[in-house]
Amino acid sequence: MKRTVLYEEHVKMGGRLVDFHGWELPVQFSGILEEHGAVRGACGVFDVSHMGQVFVSGQEALGFLQKINSNDVSKIGPGKAVYSHLLNENGGVVDDVIVSCLESRSYLVVVNAATTEKDVAWFKRHASGFKAAVEPASERYAMVALQGPRSEAVVRRLFPEAAALPRFGIKTQQAEGREVFVSRTGYTGEDGFEFIAPNESMPALYRNLVEHGKKEGLVPCGLGARDTLRLEAGYLLYGQDVDDEHTPLEAGYGWVVKWNKGDFIGREALLRQKSEGLKRGLIGLELLDRGVPRPSYPFFQGSRRLGELASATFSPTLKKGIGVGYVDRPGEAPAFKDVSVLIHGRKAPARVVPLPFYKTAAKGERSLYVQS
């Protein structure tokens, strides 16, 4: 398995390491419930160095990114970022990404770990004909996420200028004598920052975040809390909630598609789907009784099987089981009665609920959903 540059730090801190898409990463340190609670109430830090980074630059970098993204990259400008979907010709999601404009004609795209090689190949394939350079940089960079309502206070001690960033802002800073990209982004539903730094400087940066965060209640966090946090916030997990066979419209992410920006890959397929009406869609379910739903568990309306859960878990914040799954005729879902999830041979009562399951109370509704 691959190891991030923070592997030794995780071992020292007692992290429980697991195989995650070929990476040896901590699933937890002190415990998922404690780590989840720290991010909701104070702050936590995650090693997300398995994520991929791709630099795109050149005279026609913007035109290229507009072609492969569903969101409007022209709206961000230097120092800003946007969440977006890369689509195939059928409107399916190749990946969900964050595109940052570093300066005019220079961009950084953060892609998912399991899709990095696929995404780079996709970029290079479609860059043909554009005056744009595609530079994979995942081997050179590491990445950590500092998340939670007290994260700004931690950043203020280390990077005072970056602490003033707006949501989806990005700034270049110096750490350990090297250039670090600091963005006010994250995937937990809370305020937070992400740091992309050269491998050589990340261990010291990580230790500084942990040390300066102690007064703010910071705890190291693993994959377990990252999953419960993002699901509560209604954020997609690529390969589980969305993939090449499912579109942003079906996943409830129509807001990430900007119809008026001009042509982009997948636009015509999405327009057809929009005009014809959705035949399937992702819905949210919460249990009305005790139980822990898991991915692939089937759910029913009475005796009729509706589908199976894509993502599902116990919500530490809501203190109940939650999950998402695709159903036919999603427009009818709010009226579904007698819904249940099959858990270990028992049908646990449930109900259909709107997404997200949880919205932060942080100033400015610092959520992925408010990003235009």
C-alpha positions as CSV (number, residue, x, y, z in Angstrom):
1,M,0.0,0.0,0.0
2,K,1.0,3.6,-0.6
3,R,1.8,5.8,2.4
4,T,1.5,9.5,2.8
5,V,4.4,11.6,4.1
6,L,2.4,11.8,7.4
7,Y,2.5,8.1,8.0
8,E,5.1,8.3,10.8
9,E,3.0,11.0,12.5
10,H,0.0,8.8,12.4
11,V,1.9,5.9,14.0
12,K,3.2,8.2,16.8
13,M,-0.3,9.5,17.5
14,G,-1.7,6.0,17.7
15,G,-3.8,6.1,14.6
16,R,-5.6,2.9,13.5
17,L,-4.4,2.4,10.0
18,V,-6.5,0.7,7.2
19,D,-6.3,0.2,3.5
20,F,-8.2,2.9,1.7
21,H,-8.1,2.6,-2.1
22,G,-4.5,1.3,-1.8
23,W,-3.4,3.9,0.7
24,E,-2.5,3.1,4.3
25,L,-4.5,5.8,6.2
26,P,-5.9,6.3,9.7
27,V,-9.5,5.4,10.1
28,Q,-9.5,6.8,13.6
29,F,-7.3,8.1,16.5
30,S,-9.3,8.7,19.7
31,G,-12.5,7.4,18.2
32,I,-15.0,8.3,15.4
33,L,-17.6,9.8,17.8
34,E,-15.0,12.0,19.6
35,E,-13.4,13.1,16.4
36,H,-16.8,13.9,14.7
37,G,-17.8,15.9,17.8
38,A,-14.6,17.8,17.8
39,V,-15.1,19.0,14.2
40,R,-18.7,20.0,14.9
41,G,-17.9,21.8,18.1
42,A,-14.2,22.9,17.8
43,C,-11.9,21.6,15.1
44,G,-10.0,18.6,13.8
45,V,-7.3,17.9,11.3
46,F,-7.3,15.2,8.5
47,D,-4.6,13.8,6.3
48,V,-6.0,13.9,2.8
49,S,-2.7,13.6,1.0
50,H,-4.1,10.7,-1.0
51,M,-6.1,13.3,-3.0
52,G,-4.7,14.3,-6.4
53,Q,-3.5,17.7,-7.7
54,V,-3.3,18.8,-11.3
55,F,-2.0,22.1,-12.5
56,V,-3.5,23.6,-15.6
57,S,-1.9,26.6,-17.2
58,G,-1.5,28.4,-20.5
59,Q,-3.2,30.9,-22.8
60,E,-6.3,28.7,-23.2
61,A,-6.3,27.1,-19.8
62,L,-9.7,28.7,-19.0
63,G,-11.3,27.6,-22.2
64,F,-10.1,24.1,-21.6
65,L,-11.4,24.0,-18.1
66,Q,-14.8,25.4,-19.2
67,K,-15.1,22.5,-21.7
68,I,-14.5,19.8,-19.2
69,N,-16.3,21.3,-16.2
70,S,-20.1,21.6,-15.6
71,N,-19.6,24.7,-13.4
72,D,-18.6,28.1,-14.6
73,V,-14.8,28.4,-14.0
74,S,-14.8,31.9,-15.6
75,K,-16.6,33.3,-12.5
76,I,-13.8,32.6,-10.0
77,G,-10.7,34.7,-11.0
78,P,-7.4,34.7,-9.1
79,G,-7.6,33.8,-5.5
80,K,-11.0,32.0,-5.7
81,A,-12.1,28.4,-6.1
82,V,-15.3,26.5,-7.2
83,Y,-16.7,23.0,-6.7
84,S,-17.5,21.3,-10.0
85,H,-18.2,18.1,-11.8
86,L,-16.2,16.7,-14.7
87,L,-18.7,15.0,-17.1
88,N,-18.6,12.4,-19.8
89,E,-20.6,12.7,-23.1
90,N,-23.6,11.0,-21.4
91,G,-23.7,13.4,-18.6
92,G,-22.2,10.9,-16.1
93,V,-19.8,12.2,-13.5
94,V,-16.1,11.4,-14.3
95,D,-15.2,13.0,-10.9
96,D,-16.2,15.8,-8.6
97,V,-13.4,18.4,-8.1
98,I,-12.4,21.7,-6.7
99,V,-10.9,24.1,-9.3
100,S,-8.8,27.0,-7.9
101,C,-7.6,30.0,-9.9
102,L,-4.1,30.8,-8.7
103,E,-3.5,33.7,-11.1
104,S,-4.5,34.6,-14.6
105,R,-4.1,31.5,-16.8
106,S,-3.0,29.3,-13.9
107,Y,-5.2,26.8,-12.1
108,L,-5.0,24.0,-9.6
109,V,-7.5,21.2,-9.7
110,V,-7.9,18.9,-6.7
111,V,-9.3,15.5,-7.7
112,N,-10.3,12.3,-5.8
113,A,-7.7,9.7,-4.8
114,A,-9.2,6.7,-6.6
115,T,-9.7,8.6,-9.8
116,T,-6.4,10.5,-10.1
117,E,-5.0,8.5,-12.9
118,K,-8.3,8.4,-14.8
119,D,-8.7,12.1,-14.4
120,V,-5.2,12.9,-15.6
121,A,-5.8,10.8,-18.7
122,W,-9.2,12.6,-19.2
123,F,-7.5,16.0,-18.9
124,K,-4.8,15.1,-21.4
125,R,-7.2,13.6,-23.9
126,H,-9.4,16.7,-24.0
127,A,-6.6,19.2,-23.8
128,S,-5.7,18.4,-27.4
129,G,-6.4,21.4,-29.5
130,F,-6.1,23.9,-26.6
131,K,-3.0,26.0,-25.7
132,A,-3.0,24.6,-22.2
133,A,-0.5,22.5,-20.2
134,V,-1.7,19.7,-17.9
135,E,0.8,19.0,-15.1
136,P,0.0,16.1,-12.7
137,A,1.6,17.0,-9.3
138,S,0.2,14.5,-6.9
139,E,3.6,12.8,-6.3
140,R,5.1,16.1,-5.1
141,Y,2.4,17.4,-2.9
142,A,0.6,16.5,0.4
143,M,-2.6,17.8,1.7
144,V,-4.3,18.2,5.0
145,A,-7.8,19.6,6.0
146,L,-8.4,21.6,9.2
147,Q,-12.1,21.7,9.8
148,G,-14.5,23.1,12.4
149,P,-15.8,26.4,13.9
150,R,-12.5,27.0,15.7
151,S,-10.3,26.4,12.6
152,E,-10.0,30.1,11.8
153,A,-8.5,30.8,15.3
154,V,-5.8,28.1,14.6
155,V,-5.0,29.5,11.1
156,R,-4.7,33.0,12.5
157,R,-1.7,31.9,14.6
158,L,0.1,30.4,11.7
159,F,-1.1,32.2,8.6
160,P,-2.8,35.5,9.7
161,E,-3.5,36.6,6.1
162,A,-5.1,33.3,5.2
163,A,-7.4,33.5,8.2
164,A,-9.2,36.3,6.5
165,L,-10.0,34.3,3.3
166,P,-13.6,34.1,2.3
167,R,-15.3,30.8,1.7
168,F,-13.8,29.2,-1.4
169,G,-10.9,31.7,-1.3
170,I,-7.3,30.5,-1.9
171,K,-4.0,32.1,-1.0
172,T,-0.3,31.3,-1.4
173,Q,1.7,31.3,1.8
174,Q,5.2,30.4,3.0
175,A,5.8,27.5,5.4
176,E,9.1,25.9,6.1
177,G,10.7,28.0,3.4
178,R,8.3,26.6,0.7
179,E,5.2,27.7,-1.0
180,V,1.9,26.4,0.4
181,F,-1.6,26.8,-1.0
182,V,-4.1,27.6,1.7
183,S,-7.8,27.5,0.7
184,R,-11.0,28.0,2.8
185,T,-12.6,24.8,1.6
186,G,-13.4,21.4,3.0
187,Y,-15.9,18.5,2.9
188,T,-17.4,18.4,6.4
189,G,-20.2,20.9,6.3
190,E,-18.2,23.2,8.7
191,D,-15.9,26.2,8.2
192,G,-12.4,25.1,7.5
193,F,-9.2,25.3,5.6
194,E,-7.2,23.0,3.4
195,F,-3.4,23.1,3.0
196,I,-1.5,21.8,-0.1
197,A,2.2,21.7,0.5
198,P,5.3,20.1,-0.9
199,N,6.0,16.7,0.7
200,E,9.1,17.9,2.4
201,S,7.4,20.6,4.4
202,M,4.1,18.9,5.3
203,P,5.2,16.9,8.4
204,A,6.3,20.2,10.1
205,L,3.2,22.0,9.0
206,Y,1.0,19.2,10.3
207,R,2.8,19.2,13.7
208,N,2.4,23.0,13.9
209,L,-1.4,22.7,13.2
210,V,-1.8,20.1,15.9
211,E,0.3,22.0,18.5
212,H,-1.3,25.4,17.8
213,G,-4.8,23.8,17.7
214,K,-4.6,22.3,21.2
215,K,-6.0,25.4,22.8
216,E,-8.9,25.3,20.4
217,G,-9.8,21.7,21.1
218,L,-8.2,20.3,17.9
219,V,-7.9,16.5,17.6
220,P,-6.4,14.4,14.8
221,C,-9.1,12.8,12.8
222,G,-9.4,9.8,10.5
223,L,-11.4,8.5,7.6
224,G,-14.3,7.4,9.8
225,A,-15.2,10.8,11.0
226,R,-14.6,12.3,7.6
227,D,-17.3,10.0,6.2
228,T,-19.9,10.6,8.9
229,L,-19.3,14.4,8.7
230,R,-19.6,14.6,4.9
231,L,-22.7,12.4,4.8
232,E,-24.5,14.5,7.4
233,A,-23.7,17.5,5.2
234,G,-25.1,15.8,2.1
235,Y,-21.8,15.7,0.3
236,L,-21.2,13.1,-2.4
237,L,-18.6,10.3,-2.1
238,Y,-17.4,9.6,-5.6
239,G,-17.7,5.9,-6.6
240,Q,-20.4,5.4,-4.0
241,D,-23.0,8.1,-4.4
242,V,-22.1,9.2,-7.9
243,D,-20.0,7.9,-10.8
244,D,-19.8,7.7,-14.6
245,E,-23.3,6.2,-14.8
246,H,-25.0,8.9,-12.7
247,T,-25.5,12.5,-13.6
248,P,-25.4,15.6,-11.4
249,L,-29.1,16.0,-11.9
250,E,-29.8,12.5,-10.6
251,A,-27.6,13.1,-7.6
252,G,-29.4,16.3,-6.7
253,Y,-26.5,18.5,-7.7
254,G,-28.2,20.4,-10.5
255,W,-26.8,23.7,-9.0
256,V,-23.3,22.7,-10.1
257,V,-24.4,22.8,-13.8
258,K,-24.3,26.2,-15.3
259,W,-26.4,26.0,-18.5
260,N,-25.7,29.5,-19.8
261,K,-21.9,29.4,-19.7
262,G,-21.5,27.9,-23.2
263,D,-20.9,24.4,-24.4
264,F,-19.3,21.8,-22.2
265,I,-18.9,18.0,-22.3
266,G,-22.2,16.4,-21.3
267,R,-24.3,19.5,-21.7
268,E,-26.6,18.0,-24.5
269,A,-27.2,14.8,-22.5
270,L,-28.1,16.8,-19.4
271,L,-30.5,19.0,-21.4
272,R,-32.3,15.9,-22.7
273,Q,-32.5,14.5,-19.2
274,K,-33.8,17.8,-17.9
275,S,-36.5,18.1,-20.6
276,E,-37.6,14.4,-20.3
277,G,-37.7,14.5,-16.5
278,L,-35.6,12.4,-14.1
279,K,-36.3,8.7,-14.1
280,R,-34.1,8.2,-11.0
281,G,-32.7,10.3,-8.3
282,L,-30.8,10.3,-5.0
283,I,-33.0,10.6,-1.9
284,G,-32.2,10.8,1.8
285,L,-33.5,8.4,4.5
286,E,-33.4,8.5,8.2
287,L,-34.3,5.7,10.6
288,L,-37.2,6.1,13.0
289,D,-35.9,3.4,15.3
290,R,-32.5,2.1,16.5
291,G,-30.2,0.6,14.0
292,V,-27.1,1.3,11.9
293,P,-27.7,1.3,8.1
294,R,-24.7,0.5,5.9
295,P,-24.0,0.9,2.1
296,S,-25.8,-1.7,-0.1
297,Y,-28.5,-2.4,2.5
298,P,-31.9,-2.6,0.6
299,F,-34.8,-0.3,1.4
300,F,-38.5,-0.7,0.8
301,Q,-41.9,0.8,0.6
302,G,-44.0,-1.8,2.1
303,S,-43.0,-5.0,0.3
304,R,-41.8,-3.2,-2.8
305,R,-38.0,-2.9,-3.0
306,L,-37.1,0.7,-3.9
307,G,-33.4,0.3,-4.1
308,E,-30.3,0.0,-2.0
309,L,-28.3,2.5,0.1
310,A,-25.3,4.1,-1.5
311,S,-23.9,5.8,1.6
312,A,-25.2,5.1,5.1
313,T,-24.1,5.3,8.7
314,F,-25.0,6.3,12.2
315,S,-25.1,10.1,12.5
316,P,-23.3,11.2,15.6
317,T,-24.9,14.7,15.4
318,L,-28.5,13.6,14.9
319,K,-28.2,10.4,16.9
320,K,-29.9,8.3,14.3
321,G,-29.2,6.2,11.3
322,I,-29.0,8.0,7.9
323,G,-28.4,7.1,4.3
324,V,-28.9,8.0,0.7
325,G,-30.0,5.8,-2.2
326,Y,-31.4,6.1,-5.7
327,V,-35.0,5.5,-6.5
328,D,-37.1,5.5,-9.7
329,R,-39.5,8.4,-10.1
330,P,-37.7,10.5,-7.4
331,G,-40.4,13.2,-7.6
332,E,-42.8,10.8,-5.8
333,A,-40.3,10.1,-3.0
334,P,-41.5,12.7,-0.5
335,A,-44.9,11.1,-0.4
336,F,-43.6,7.6,0.3
337,K,-45.1,5.9,3.3
338,D,-44.3,2.7,5.1
339,V,-40.6,3.0,4.2
340,S,-38.0,0.7,5.8
341,V,-34.4,-0.4,5.6
342,L,-33.4,-4.1,5.9
343,I,-30.8,-4.4,8.6
344,H,-29.7,-7.9,9.6
345,G,-33.0,-9.5,8.5
346,R,-35.1,-6.9,10.2
347,K,-37.0,-4.1,8.4
348,A,-36.2,-0.9,10.4
349,P,-38.8,1.8,10.0
350,A,-37.5,4.9,8.1
351,R,-38.7,8.1,6.4
352,V,-37.7,10.1,3.4
353,V,-36.1,13.4,4.4
354,P,-34.6,16.4,2.4
355,L,-30.9,16.7,2.0
356,P,-28.6,17.7,3.6
357,F,-29.3,16.0,6.8
358,Y,-27.3,18.7,8.7
359,K,-26.7,22.4,8.1
360,T,-24.0,24.2,10.0
361,A,-25.0,27.2,12.1
362,A,-21.7,28.9,11.2
363,K,-21.9,32.5,10.0
364,G,-22.7,32.8,6.3
365,E,-23.9,29.2,6.0
366,R,-20.5,28.0,5.1
367,S,-21.7,25.1,3.0
368,L,-20.9,23.6,-0.3
369,Y,-24.5,24.2,-1.3
370,V,-24.2,28.0,-1.2
371,Q,-21.3,28.1,-3.6
372,S,-22.5,29.4,-7.0
